[in-house]
Every structure is written in structure tokens, then in C-alpha cells.
Amino acid sequence: MDTSDILECDLLVIGAGMAGLSAAARAAEGGAKVVVIDKAKDIGGSAIISGGFVWTVPSTRKMRYVGNGDPALGAVVVDGYSDAIVWLRSRDVQMSGPHNVMYGRGYQIDIIGHLRSCVASVEHAGGVVVPETVTERLVTDEHGRVIGADTTHRDGAVRVLANNTIIATGGFQGSADLRAEYIHPHARSIPLRSNPCSTGDGLQLGTAVGGHLSDGHNPGFYGHLLCYPASLDHPSKFAVLTQYHSEFSVLLNKQGQRFCDESLGDHLNAQETLTRTDALALLVWDQRIEEEYVMKAFVEGIPPVDKLAVALAQGAKGALCPTLDDVARHADEWGFDGAAGRATLERYSAVVRSAPETLHPCIEGALLPNDKPPYRALVVQPAITFTHAGLAADDRARALDSRGQPIPGLLVAGADVGNTFRRGYAGGLAAALTFGLRAAQTATGDR
Ligand SMILES: Cc1cc2nc3c(=O)[nH]c(=O)nc-3n(C[C@H](O)[C@H](O)[C@H](O)COP(=O)(O)OP(=O)(O)OC[C@H]3O[C@@H](n4cnc5c(N)ncnc54)[C@H](O)[C@@H]3O)c2cc1C
């Protein structure tokens, strides 16, 4: 490879999404010359197509319970959150008032404005943000310190030399092989509810210089249940086809049985559904749930959508059913055991009304009978937004080797950090932002 073109900088950032651009801007504010590269045609990754809710849970105690990852990494998100919001405000990022989001709280920000202003900060300090650039390999010196990367752009090959390098490529959800290997064999064929470019390059680049996959088997991912089939030809469909209200509904497997505590959240229901026969489930909700939950905003400020109507309009398997007999008949047509499902639904509502302590699986959340016709029945499938396994890192965002030692010159941020969450989830943008800022602090010595 011709590496005659050499670009020198203080900080190289690989990945121009939420974590990478936030890190880059923070370092540039302190005068660092930063080079940001992205393999996609445009900057922004999943962040630019996100809802822009920068939220998390308010305490490390709650993070342990709902995020369920490495406590030290969860603490980076919780403890770093308020400084991160102060930082966004200092940059005049447009922001809503406080919102309740899932089981936490936060703000909806002008995410596109934020990402663009990060690019401006990098350029103002003499750096560059370069899309459509492939990272061939990280470059190390004779002591094993990462000193940059060999990159290829359509104008040629460039060796970028940097005091520090941040990997922020957004996870490996875009790779069917890695999904099958690290999450579940069924994950090979699930739909992608994310930018398409996060294919595990950060994991591959990091492990090639001594980094390793975070400890413990972590098959977790953040995703949601979508109708089946779902045509995801445009990111605008990601949210409207998502069945957030599964946490108030009943999910049946192909055998017509409940298989999880639906009330724990649609993101967990997606992980549970992945491991069932054909990675499909039948979601059933009644008129009460439709009125009280589906036709109310899942997140404050987002207008509700008639989920069944939207799903049916794009060819999904589902029906509005006047009776449970109709639910059973359609369930049979779609390959579910309709009679068993009908019995499960009848028993479920009776037990909720009479002896909820005998429910199995139990329900930790609100107990809602599901017996007010008409019923909505919809076949659902899990879709993935980002992965929870990733590169081992410490709470200073330093990439760690297999002995737990920092790899000099190499930092990790965003969804590339392994084990921030395990099965749970407490804000992808907040995790990316706080780890991005932490990585910038570590890189620039600004603590
Ligand atoms: C539809 C949708 C809605 C969402 N809404 C919310 C929300 O409201 N709140 C919330 O908290 N989270 C939300 N999320 C999740 C959130 O967007 C992500 O958690 C967050 O963007 C992750 O940040 P990141 O920097 O790790 O990855 P990203 O923002 O995805 O950025 C990764 C970047 O790395 C680039 N890249 C990949 N490989 C390479 C390579 N080899 N070299 C260079 N660049 C590379 C990608 O092209 C991409 O630009 C949503 C996601 C989606 C898809």
C-alpha cells in the first residue's frame, strides 16, 4: 500500500456518529487538531436517523437494574450525563424541556444541528471530517502504542498519524455473521433497524492490535419488535412499524404459550422473541390497551400511530378480530397454534382478575386484563438497532487487552464499548455522548 500521504493530528476518530463527533468536537474545543473519518457516504450514523432523545436513568442503582451491564461502565453514563447536558447547552444545541422516556428522563435535542455543529468545531480548530474513507488497519509503534491508521479514500491512501485514536464505529448489528456468532443463530436474518454501516469494523480493528471482546457472553442488543413482514426501505419506517406497546400486551409463541414477562419492555420482548421458534411471536392486545396505550404517546411529544392499520397497509400479517375465536382462526393461518393461544388468552385475563400471583411468566409491571373486544392480533419479529457486546474498555474509555491493561493510544466510545448494557438498555445516545466526552477527556488529558 502506498502510504506516501501522511496526515498528522492530535486525535483520530473512526466513526462520525454520536460518540465520534461528540468526542471530536470536545477535543477540538480545547484546540486539538482532529481527523474524523467515516466509511459511509454521509456523516451521522444511527444518530442522525434517531429520535434525538438524549436520556438515561437517574441513578447508578437503577442503571444496574435496567442497564444490567458492567457497573463501572454504566456509571460513566449516569455520572457523566449532567455534564454532558451542560456541554450541549454550552454549544447552544436546541433542546426540549425535560421528558420522561421509558423508565428514565432526558431531552429531545436537535440531533442534526448537534452533529453539524460538531463538524464545524473540528474544522474551526484545523481538523477535517472525511466521509467515504475505509480504515485498513490501525498502526502501532514498536512498543505497541496505537499511533494512527492506514486509510483509503477515493483520492488515495493516507496514513493518519495521531497521538490518540478513538474507535466509534457504532457496533456490529450490520453484520449477519457477527449477529449469528455473538447473539443467536436466529439473529442472522433479523431486520436491521439502524444505519447499515456498523458492521463490526471497530471490533475487528481493535482486536487486531490486542483489544478483546468484553468479558462474558453478552448476547444482548437494543432493538424492538416490528410487524412481520416489515418493509424497512426507509429509516422513517423504523419507529412507525415498532410495536412499543408489546409491554402492555400478550405475546404468544408458535405453540400458543406466553414465554416472557411482557411488562419488562418491548426492547426485552424483542430479545426474548429472537430465541423462540422461527423468531416470531403473535402480539395480541384488546380495545382497552389500544385506547390507553397504543393511542397515547409512547414517548412524550411523539404523536401516537394506529399501529395495526400501518402494519396492515404495508402487508404485515395481522387482523382486527371481533372475538377470540377470530384471533385463533387467524393464528392458525399464520402458523401458530390458535386453540392453545385462545386458551392462553382466556386464562391470562381470568388469572389477572382473580389470582395474579399465579401468573407464569409473572408480570412485574401493571396488570392489565386483555379481554375487551375487538382484539388486535399481529405477527411480530425482533429487529436490531445496536449490539451490547463489544470491545473491552475501562471507565476512562481506554481499550483494554486480554489482561485488562489499557492499549496505549487507543480509546473506544459509543456502541463499540462492550458491556455498557447487557440485556437491558438505558439510552443509546446518552451512552454514546458520555463515552465520547470521556474518551476526549482521556485523549486530551483534560480531566
Ligand atoms: C431509528 C432510531 C431511533 C433512535 N432513537 C434514539 C433515541 O431517541 N434516543 C437514544 O438514546 N437512542 C436512539 N437510537 C440509538 C442511537 O442512535 C445510537 O445508540 C447511537 O447513535 C450510537 O452512537 P454511536 O456513535 O455508537 O454509533 P452511530 O451514531 O451509529 O455512529 C457510528 C458511525 O460509525 C461509522 N462507521 C462504521 N464503520 C466504520 C469504519 N470502518 N470506519 C469509519 N466509520 C465507520 C458509521 O457509518 C456511523 O456513521 C435510535 C436509533 C435508531 C436507528
The ligand as a Tripos MOL2 file, in Angstrom:
@<TRIPOS>MOLECULE
LIG
   53    58     1     0     0
SMALL
NO_CHARGES

@<TRIPOS>ATOM
      1 C1        -34.4500    4.8590   14.2880 C.3       1 LIG1
      2 C2        -33.5850    5.0400   15.5010 C.ar      1 LIG1
      3 C3        -34.0450    5.8380   16.5380 C.ar      1 LIG1
      4 C4        -33.2560    6.0040   17.6740 C.ar      1 LIG1
      5 N1        -33.6870    6.8620   18.6250 N.ar      1 LIG1
      6 C5        -32.9440    7.0440   19.7370 C.ar      1 LIG1
      7 C6        -33.3340    7.9870   20.7360 C.ar      1 LIG1
      8 O1        -34.2840    8.7580   20.5720 O.2       1 LIG1
      9 N2        -32.5880    8.0250   21.8760 N.ar      1 LIG1
     10 C7        -31.4930    7.2480   22.0660 C.ar      1 LIG1
     11 O2        -30.8740    7.3120   23.1270 O.2       1 LIG1
     12 N3        -31.0370    6.4210   21.1030 N.ar      1 LIG1
     13 C8        -31.7340    6.3100   19.9430 C.ar      1 LIG1
     14 N4        -31.2700    5.4900   18.9480 N.ar      1 LIG1
     15 C9        -29.9780    4.8060   19.1400 C.3       1 LIG1
     16 C10       -28.8170    5.7880   18.8610 C.3       1 LIG1
     17 O3        -28.9770    6.3670   17.5950 O.3       1 LIG1
     18 C11       -27.4920    5.0250   18.9370 C.3       1 LIG1
     19 O4        -27.4230    4.3700   20.1800 O.3       1 LIG1
     20 C12       -26.2930    5.9760   18.8020 C.3       1 LIG1
     21 O5        -26.3510    6.6810   17.5850 O.3       1 LIG1
     22 C13       -24.9790    5.1900   18.8830 C.3       1 LIG1
     23 O6        -23.9360    6.0900   18.7130 O.3       1 LIG1
     24 P1        -22.5540    5.5900   18.0680 P.3       1 LIG1
     25 O7        -21.7180    6.7870   17.8770 O.co2     1 LIG1
     26 O8        -22.0320    4.4650   18.8510 O.co2     1 LIG1
     27 O9        -22.9980    4.9910   16.6450 O.3       1 LIG1
     28 P2        -23.5690    5.7770   15.3840 P.3       1 LIG1
     29 O10       -24.2250    7.0290   15.7810 O.co2     1 LIG1
     30 O11       -24.3630    4.7920   14.6100 O.co2     1 LIG1
     31 O12       -22.2550    6.1330   14.5470 O.3       1 LIG1
     32 C14       -21.3690    5.1320   14.0870 C.3       1 LIG1
     33 C15       -20.6590    5.6580   12.8400 C.3       1 LIG1
     34 O13       -19.5390    4.8200   12.5440 O.3       1 LIG1
     35 C16       -19.4540    4.6930   11.1530 C.3       1 LIG1
     36 N5        -18.5920    3.5600   10.7960 N.ar      1 LIG1
     37 C17       -18.8840    2.2490   10.8210 C.ar      1 LIG1
     38 N6        -17.8090    1.5340   10.4460 N.ar      1 LIG1
     39 C18       -16.8230    2.4250   10.1700 C.ar      1 LIG1
     40 C19       -15.4730    2.3020    9.7340 C.ar      1 LIG1
     41 N7        -14.9010    1.1280    9.4920 N.pl3     1 LIG1
     42 N8        -14.7450    3.4220    9.5530 N.ar      1 LIG1
     43 C20       -15.2990    4.6330    9.7660 C.ar      1 LIG1
     44 N9        -16.5740    4.8150   10.1780 N.ar      1 LIG1
     45 C21       -17.3190    3.7090   10.3980 C.ar      1 LIG1
     46 C22       -20.8830    4.5880   10.6980 C.3       1 LIG1
     47 O14       -21.0160    4.8770    9.3090 O.3       1 LIG1
     48 C23       -21.5330    5.6430   11.5960 C.3       1 LIG1
     49 O15       -21.5170    6.9210   10.9780 O.3       1 LIG1
     50 C24       -32.0070    5.3390   17.7860 C.ar      1 LIG1
     51 C25       -31.5370    4.5780   16.7200 C.ar      1 LIG1
     52 C26       -32.3050    4.4330   15.5820 C.ar      1 LIG1
     53 C27       -31.7680    3.6540   14.4260 C.3       1 LIG1
@<TRIPOS>BOND
     1     1     2 1
     2     2     3 ar
     3     2    52 ar
     4     3     4 ar
     5     4     5 ar
     6     4    50 ar
     7     5     6 ar
     8     6     7 ar
     9     6    13 1
    10     7     8 2
    11     7     9 ar
    12     9    10 ar
    13    10    11 2
    14    10    12 ar
    15    12    13 ar
    16    13    14 ar
    17    14    15 1
    18    14    50 ar
    19    15    16 1
    20    16    17 1
    21    16    18 1
    22    18    19 1
    23    18    20 1
    24    20    21 1
    25    20    22 1
    26    22    23 1
    27    23    24 1
    28    24    25 2
    29    24    26 1
    30    24    27 1
    31    27    28 1
    32    28    29 2
    33    28    30 1
    34    28    31 1
    35    31    32 1
    36    32    33 1
    37    33    34 1
    38    33    48 1
    39    34    35 1
    40    35    36 1
    41    35    46 1
    42    36    37 ar
    43    36    45 ar
    44    37    38 ar
    45    38    39 ar
    46    39    40 ar
    47    39    45 ar
    48    40    41 1
    49    40    42 ar
    50    42    43 ar
    51    43    44 ar
    52    44    45 ar
    53    46    47 1
    54    46    48 1
    55    48    49 1
    56    50    51 ar
    57    51    52 ar
    58    52    53 1
@<TRIPOS>SUBSTRUCTURE
     1 LIG1         1 GROUP 0 **** ****
